[in-house]
């Protein structure tokens, strides 16, 4: 009798336990790199990304009542390792942000097949902005071609609208990343009449003597740089050695961090870079990060990077992911999400300045309105400039639109070629 009663009680307890809802967890894997030649830059981005999600957990209890998990896998900026990290972390993953164009190219078919979205904010395959072809890849709010166009617009403004005969050199990381802007700059050269010279730099970029000997001979009017990590530091030092006017040396956003300019000291003063988000820590969100994360001893790093260019970018990437997750929860009326549901939240993401203000980030970035056809966002960029004495970046322009008359046809052409090569039928976004 006692055995029967015990068995009945055990069954009842089991039924009760299985009927209690299990708390949902939202998983945002981090394919980070804190080691290797690009480690210092990758670490700052990863810290900003992790700290924002920690803030949401500590202050808000997560997103929509669901706690956030951020499992981290070290890629060392190695494409093969990045793919391994993806395969080992994809169970339950909501979105991937690999912070590597090489890894991105390898993951595009994988995330599409696995029904998991990927956000390559300001990097990756630029034509992924065409959502009709790339259903699971997003690169809002701006891409490499937007950045190149905004830089040319700035140079044109500096030259009072006349670029005919001007010599512009592109110093670029000799990889898929560095080669991304070449076609755009070539098309813009046809339109504006400037002369473009291409100067590749092999990974990791520590040896650039021959490139800068050529630049000293060529005497370009402006230099554009698509570099990363130590390559940027060396290039900026070499530019100062040939006494190049730093106000005419302009980097893409991956060549515009404190790590790039500080080694050159005062000589880096005036160097510029394009950006798609705000600079510094003069935004209310940083008070929250200090209170709930840094001062609470929960920062991913030592807490010293708050407000740096790459920390801000990681934080911004996390914010956009969190907003998309909250949007997906509303769409599907559930706290727990799948990758497919997260994709829906990303594809209908709308963030206006009222929302940015509510997030403590008023004016930090442009308004975003993602659609089925447009996964690339508004394509705006602003120019930031380095003040070596103050050791800080300042925005010297407003956010301006890239040249859609050049970029949109290039996106259509490249995405159509990808669709044909991979037998992809364009989605009907009507």
C-alpha positions as CSV (number, residue, x, y, z in Angstrom):
1,X,0.0,0.0,0.0
2,X,2.8,2.4,0.9
3,X,4.6,1.5,-2.3
4,X,1.5,2.2,-4.4
5,X,1.0,5.6,-2.6
6,X,4.7,6.5,-3.2
7,X,4.3,5.6,-6.9
8,X,1.2,7.7,-7.2
9,X,2.9,10.6,-5.5
10,X,5.9,10.3,-7.8
11,X,3.7,10.3,-10.9
12,X,1.8,13.3,-9.6
13,X,5.0,15.1,-8.9
14,X,6.3,14.3,-12.3
15,X,3.2,15.6,-14.0
16,X,3.3,18.8,-11.9
17,X,7.0,19.4,-12.7
18,X,6.4,18.9,-16.5
19,X,3.4,21.2,-16.4
20,X,5.4,24.2,-14.9
21,X,6.5,26.4,-17.7
22,X,10.3,26.4,-18.2
23,X,11.9,29.9,-18.3
24,X,12.9,30.8,-21.9
25,X,16.5,31.8,-22.7
26,X,17.4,33.8,-25.7
27,X,20.8,32.8,-27.1
28,X,23.0,35.2,-29.0
29,X,26.3,33.4,-29.7
30,X,29.4,35.5,-30.0
31,X,31.9,34.6,-32.7
32,X,34.6,36.8,-31.2
33,X,38.3,37.1,-31.5
34,X,40.4,38.3,-28.5
35,X,43.6,36.8,-29.8
36,X,45.8,37.1,-32.9
37,X,46.8,40.2,-34.9
38,X,43.3,41.7,-34.7
39,X,42.7,40.7,-31.1
40,X,42.7,44.2,-29.5
41,X,40.0,45.4,-31.9
42,X,37.9,42.3,-31.7
43,X,38.0,42.4,-27.9
44,X,36.6,45.9,-27.7
45,X,33.7,45.0,-30.0
46,X,33.0,41.8,-28.1
47,X,33.0,43.7,-24.8
48,X,30.5,46.2,-26.0
49,X,28.3,43.4,-27.4
50,X,28.4,41.4,-24.2
51,X,28.0,44.4,-21.9
52,X,24.8,45.6,-23.5
53,X,23.1,42.2,-23.1
54,X,24.4,42.1,-19.5
55,X,22.7,45.5,-19.0
56,X,19.4,44.1,-20.2
57,X,19.7,41.1,-18.0
58,X,20.6,43.1,-14.9
59,X,18.3,46.1,-15.4
60,X,15.3,44.6,-17.2
61,X,15.5,40.9,-16.5
62,X,16.3,40.2,-20.2
63,X,14.2,40.8,-23.2
64,X,10.4,40.5,-22.8
65,X,11.0,38.6,-19.6
66,X,13.4,36.1,-21.1
67,X,17.0,36.0,-19.9
68,X,19.8,36.4,-22.4
69,X,22.7,33.9,-23.0
70,X,25.8,35.0,-24.9
71,X,28.0,31.9,-25.4
72,X,31.4,33.0,-26.8
73,X,33.6,31.1,-29.3
74,X,37.1,32.3,-30.2
75,X,37.7,32.5,-34.0
76,X,41.0,34.4,-33.9
77,X,39.7,36.0,-37.1
78,X,40.3,32.7,-38.9
79,X,37.6,31.7,-41.4
80,X,37.9,27.9,-40.8
81,X,37.7,28.4,-37.1
82,X,34.7,30.7,-37.5
83,X,32.8,28.0,-39.3
84,X,33.6,25.5,-36.6
85,X,32.4,28.0,-34.0
86,X,29.1,28.4,-35.9
87,X,28.6,24.6,-36.1
88,X,29.2,24.2,-32.4
89,X,27.0,27.0,-31.2
90,X,24.0,27.0,-33.7
91,X,21.6,25.0,-31.5
92,X,19.0,27.5,-30.3
93,X,21.0,30.4,-31.8
94,X,18.9,33.5,-32.7
95,X,21.4,35.5,-34.8
96,X,25.1,35.5,-35.7
97,X,27.4,38.5,-36.0
98,X,30.8,37.1,-37.0
99,X,32.7,40.4,-37.4
100,X,34.6,39.0,-40.4
101,X,33.9,39.2,-44.1
102,X,35.7,35.9,-44.7
103,X,33.6,34.1,-42.2
104,X,30.5,35.8,-43.5
105,X,31.0,34.6,-47.0
106,X,31.2,31.0,-45.7
107,X,28.2,31.3,-43.5
108,X,25.7,32.8,-45.9
109,X,24.6,29.4,-47.3
110,X,24.7,27.8,-43.9
111,X,22.5,30.2,-42.0
112,X,20.1,30.2,-44.9
113,X,19.8,26.4,-44.8
114,X,19.6,26.4,-41.0
115,X,17.0,29.2,-40.9
116,X,19.1,31.4,-38.6
117,X,19.6,35.1,-39.5
118,X,23.0,36.7,-39.7
119,X,23.7,40.4,-39.2
120,X,26.9,41.8,-40.8
121,X,26.6,45.4,-39.7
122,X,29.0,47.5,-41.9
123,X,30.8,44.5,-43.3
124,X,30.4,41.2,-45.2
125,X,28.9,40.8,-48.6
126,X,27.5,44.2,-49.6
127,X,24.9,42.9,-52.0
128,X,23.2,41.0,-49.1
129,X,21.3,44.3,-48.8
130,X,19.0,42.8,-51.4
131,X,16.6,40.8,-49.2
132,X,14.9,39.3,-52.3
133,X,18.0,37.2,-52.8
134,X,19.6,37.0,-49.3
135,X,16.6,36.0,-47.1
136,X,18.7,35.5,-44.0
137,X,21.5,38.0,-44.2
138,X,21.1,41.7,-43.1
139,X,23.7,44.5,-43.2
140,X,21.8,47.5,-41.9
141,X,22.4,50.4,-41.2
142,X,25.2,50.8,-43.8
143,X,27.6,48.7,-45.9
144,X,31.1,49.0,-47.4
145,X,29.9,50.6,-50.6
146,X,27.9,53.2,-48.6
147,X,31.1,54.0,-46.7
148,X,33.1,54.4,-49.9
149,X,30.5,56.7,-51.4
150,X,30.2,58.9,-48.3
151,X,34.0,59.3,-48.2
152,X,33.9,60.4,-51.9
153,X,31.1,62.8,-51.1
154,X,33.2,64.3,-48.3
155,X,36.2,64.6,-50.5
156,X,34.0,66.3,-53.2
157,X,32.7,68.8,-50.5
158,X,36.3,69.5,-49.6
159,X,37.1,70.2,-53.2
160,X,34.0,72.4,-53.8
161,X,32.4,69.7,-55.9
162,X,35.1,69.3,-58.5
163,X,37.1,66.0,-58.4
164,X,38.2,66.0,-62.1
165,X,41.8,65.0,-62.3
166,X,42.3,64.5,-58.6
167,X,44.4,61.5,-57.6
168,X,42.8,59.2,-55.0
169,X,44.6,56.1,-53.7
170,X,42.9,53.1,-52.0
171,X,45.2,51.4,-49.5
172,X,43.4,48.1,-48.7
173,X,43.7,44.9,-46.8
174,X,44.3,42.3,-49.5
175,X,41.3,40.1,-48.6
176,X,37.6,39.9,-49.5
177,X,37.0,42.7,-47.0
178,X,39.6,45.1,-48.5
179,X,38.5,44.4,-52.1
180,X,34.8,45.1,-51.4
181,X,34.9,48.9,-52.3
182,X,37.0,48.6,-55.4
183,X,34.1,48.4,-57.9
184,X,32.2,51.2,-56.2
185,X,35.2,53.5,-56.3
186,X,35.8,52.7,-59.9
187,X,32.2,53.5,-60.8
188,X,32.4,56.7,-58.8
189,X,35.7,57.6,-60.6
190,X,33.8,57.4,-63.9
191,X,31.2,59.7,-62.6
192,X,33.4,62.3,-60.9
193,X,36.5,62.1,-63.1
194,X,39.1,61.3,-60.4
195,X,42.1,58.9,-61.0
196,X,42.0,55.8,-58.7
197,X,45.1,53.9,-57.8
198,X,44.9,50.6,-55.9
199,X,47.5,49.7,-53.2
200,X,47.0,46.3,-51.7
201,X,48.6,45.3,-48.3
202,X,48.9,41.7,-47.4
203,X,47.7,40.2,-44.1
204,X,48.4,41.1,-41.3
205,X,49.8,44.4,-42.6
206,X,53.0,45.0,-40.6
207,X,55.2,45.4,-43.7
208,X,54.2,48.4,-45.9
209,X,57.5,50.1,-47.0
210,X,57.0,49.4,-50.7
211,X,53.4,50.7,-50.7
212,X,54.4,53.9,-49.0
213,X,57.3,54.4,-51.3
214,X,54.8,54.2,-54.2
215,X,52.5,56.6,-52.5
216,X,55.3,59.1,-51.9
217,X,56.1,58.9,-55.7
218,X,52.5,59.1,-56.7
219,X,51.7,62.1,-54.4
220,X,47.9,61.4,-54.3
221,X,45.6,64.2,-53.3
222,X,43.7,61.9,-51.0
223,X,44.2,58.4,-49.5
224,X,41.3,56.1,-48.6
225,X,42.0,53.1,-46.3
226,X,40.2,49.9,-45.9
227,X,42.4,48.3,-43.2
228,X,42.1,46.4,-40.0
229,X,44.2,45.8,-36.9
230,X,47.9,46.4,-37.0
231,X,47.7,47.4,-40.7
232,X,46.0,50.6,-39.8
233,X,48.6,51.6,-37.1
234,X,51.4,51.0,-39.6
235,X,49.7,52.9,-42.4
236,X,49.0,55.9,-40.3
237,X,52.6,56.0,-39.0
238,X,53.9,55.6,-42.6
239,X,51.7,58.4,-43.7
240,X,53.2,60.7,-41.0
241,X,56.7,59.7,-42.1
242,X,56.1,61.0,-45.6
243,X,54.4,64.1,-44.1
244,X,51.1,63.3,-45.8
245,X,48.3,65.7,-44.8
246,X,46.3,63.7,-42.3
247,X,43.1,65.6,-43.0
248,X,43.2,64.0,-46.5
249,X,43.7,60.5,-45.2
250,X,40.3,58.9,-44.6
251,X,39.5,55.4,-43.4
252,X,36.5,53.2,-43.5
253,X,34.9,52.6,-40.1
254,X,37.1,49.6,-39.5
255,X,40.1,52.0,-39.8
256,X,38.7,54.5,-37.3
257,X,39.3,53.3,-33.8
258,X,41.5,54.7,-31.0
259,X,43.8,51.6,-31.5
260,X,44.6,52.9,-35.0
261,X,45.7,56.5,-34.2
262,X,47.1,56.4,-30.6
263,X,50.4,54.7,-31.6
264,X,51.2,57.6,-33.9
265,X,50.8,60.2,-31.1
266,X,50.4,63.8,-32.0
267,X,51.2,63.2,-35.7
268,X,47.9,61.4,-36.2
269,X,46.0,64.6,-35.5
270,X,43.4,65.4,-38.1
271,X,43.1,61.8,-39.5
272,X,39.5,61.0,-40.5
273,X,37.2,58.0,-40.9
274,X,33.6,57.4,-41.9
275,X,31.2,56.0,-39.3
276,X,27.6,54.9,-39.1
277,X,27.1,55.6,-35.4
278,X,28.0,58.2,-32.7
279,X,31.3,58.6,-31.0
280,X,32.3,59.0,-27.3
281,X,30.2,58.2,-24.2
282,X,28.1,61.4,-24.0
283,X,24.8,59.4,-24.2
284,X,22.6,58.4,-21.3
285,X,23.0,54.7,-22.0
286,X,26.6,54.9,-20.7
287,X,25.4,55.9,-17.3
288,X,23.3,52.7,-17.2
289,X,26.2,50.6,-18.4
290,X,28.4,52.0,-15.7
291,X,25.8,51.5,-13.0
292,X,24.5,48.0,-13.9
293,X,27.6,46.5,-15.6
294,X,30.9,48.2,-14.9
295,X,30.4,49.3,-11.3
296,X,28.7,46.0,-10.5
297,X,31.8,44.1,-11.6
298,X,30.0,42.4,-14.5
299,X,31.8,43.9,-17.4
300,X,33.1,41.6,-20.1
301,X,36.5,43.3,-20.0
302,X,38.1,45.6,-17.4
303,X,35.5,48.3,-18.1
304,X,38.0,50.8,-19.6
305,X,36.7,50.7,-23.1
306,X,33.3,52.3,-22.6
307,X,32.9,55.0,-25.3
308,X,35.6,53.8,-27.6
309,X,34.7,53.5,-31.3
310,X,34.7,49.7,-31.4
311,X,33.1,49.2,-28.0
312,X,30.3,51.5,-29.2
313,X,29.9,49.5,-32.3
314,X,29.6,46.2,-30.4
315,X,27.1,47.8,-28.1
316,X,25.1,49.2,-31.1
317,X,25.1,45.7,-32.7
318,X,23.7,44.2,-29.5
319,X,21.1,46.9,-29.2
320,X,19.9,46.3,-32.8
321,X,19.7,42.5,-32.1
322,X,17.8,43.1,-28.9
323,X,15.3,45.4,-30.6
324,X,14.8,42.8,-33.3
325,X,14.2,40.1,-30.7
326,X,11.6,42.2,-28.9
327,X,9.9,42.9,-32.2
328,X,9.9,39.1,-33.0
329,X,8.3,38.4,-29.5
330,X,5.5,40.8,-30.4
331,X,5.0,39.4,-33.8
332,X,4.8,35.8,-32.6
333,X,3.3,36.4,-29.1
334,X,6.0,34.4,-27.3
335,X,9.0,35.1,-25.1
336,X,10.9,32.1,-26.5
337,X,12.1,32.5,-30.0
338,X,13.5,30.4,-32.9
339,X,15.9,31.6,-35.5
340,X,13.1,31.8,-38.0
341,X,11.1,34.0,-35.7
342,X,14.1,36.2,-35.0
343,X,14.5,36.6,-38.8
344,X,11.0,37.9,-39.0
345,X,11.8,40.4,-36.2
346,X,14.8,41.7,-38.1
347,X,13.0,42.0,-41.4
348,X,10.4,44.3,-40.0
349,X,12.6,46.2,-37.6
350,X,11.8,49.9,-37.3
351,X,13.7,52.2,-35.0
352,X,13.0,56.0,-35.1
353,X,14.6,58.7,-33.1
354,X,11.9,58.5,-30.4
355,X,12.9,54.9,-29.8
356,X,16.6,55.9,-29.9
357,X,15.9,58.5,-27.2
358,X,14.0,56.0,-25.0
359,X,17.1,53.7,-25.3
360,X,19.4,56.5,-24.1
361,X,20.9,56.8,-27.6
362,X,19.3,59.9,-29.1
363,X,21.2,60.9,-32.2
364,X,23.6,57.9,-31.9
365,X,22.5,56.5,-35.3
366,X,20.1,57.1,-38.1
367,X,16.5,55.8,-38.2
368,X,16.2,52.3,-39.5
369,X,13.4,50.7,-41.5
370,X,14.2,47.2,-42.6
371,X,11.9,45.6,-45.2
372,X,11.7,42.3,-47.2
373,X,13.5,43.9,-50.1
374,X,15.8,46.2,-48.2
375,X,18.1,44.4,-45.7
376,X,20.7,47.2,-45.9
377,X,19.0,50.1,-44.1
378,X,19.4,53.8,-44.9
379,X,23.0,53.7,-46.0
380,X,24.0,56.8,-44.1
381,X,27.5,57.8,-42.9
382,X,29.2,60.6,-41.1
383,X,32.8,61.7,-41.0
384,X,34.7,61.6,-37.7
385,X,38.1,63.3,-37.1
386,X,40.8,62.5,-34.5
387,X,41.9,65.2,-32.0
388,X,45.3,63.9,-30.9
389,X,45.6,66.4,-28.0
390,X,42.2,65.5,-26.5
391,X,42.6,61.9,-27.6
392,X,39.1,61.6,-28.9
393,X,37.0,61.4,-32.0
394,X,34.5,64.1,-33.0
395,X,31.8,64.0,-35.7
396,X,32.5,66.8,-38.1
397,X,29.6,66.2,-40.5
398,X,26.0,65.1,-40.2
399,X,24.9,61.7,-41.4
400,X,24.6,61.9,-45.1
401,X,23.2,59.5,-47.8
402,X,25.4,57.5,-50.0
403,X,25.1,57.8,-53.8
404,X,22.1,55.5,-54.5
405,X,22.3,56.1,-58.3
406,X,25.6,54.2,-58.3
407,X,25.2,51.8,-55.4
408,X,21.7,50.4,-56.0
409,X,22.5,49.2,-59.6
410,X,25.7,47.5,-58.3
411,X,23.8,45.7,-55.5
412,X,21.2,44.6,-58.1
413,X,23.9,43.3,-60.4
414,X,26.0,41.5,-57.8
415,X,23.0,39.9,-56.1
416,X,21.5,38.8,-59.4
417,X,24.8,37.1,-60.2
418,X,24.8,35.4,-56.8
419,X,21.3,34.2,-57.3
420,X,22.1,32.8,-60.8
421,X,25.2,31.0,-59.5
422,X,23.4,29.4,-56.6
423,X,20.0,28.8,-58.3
424,X,18.1,31.1,-56.0
425,X,14.7,32.3,-57.0
426,X,14.1,35.9,-55.9
427,X,11.5,36.3,-53.2
428,X,8.3,38.2,-54.0
429,X,8.4,41.1,-51.6
430,X,5.1,42.7,-52.7
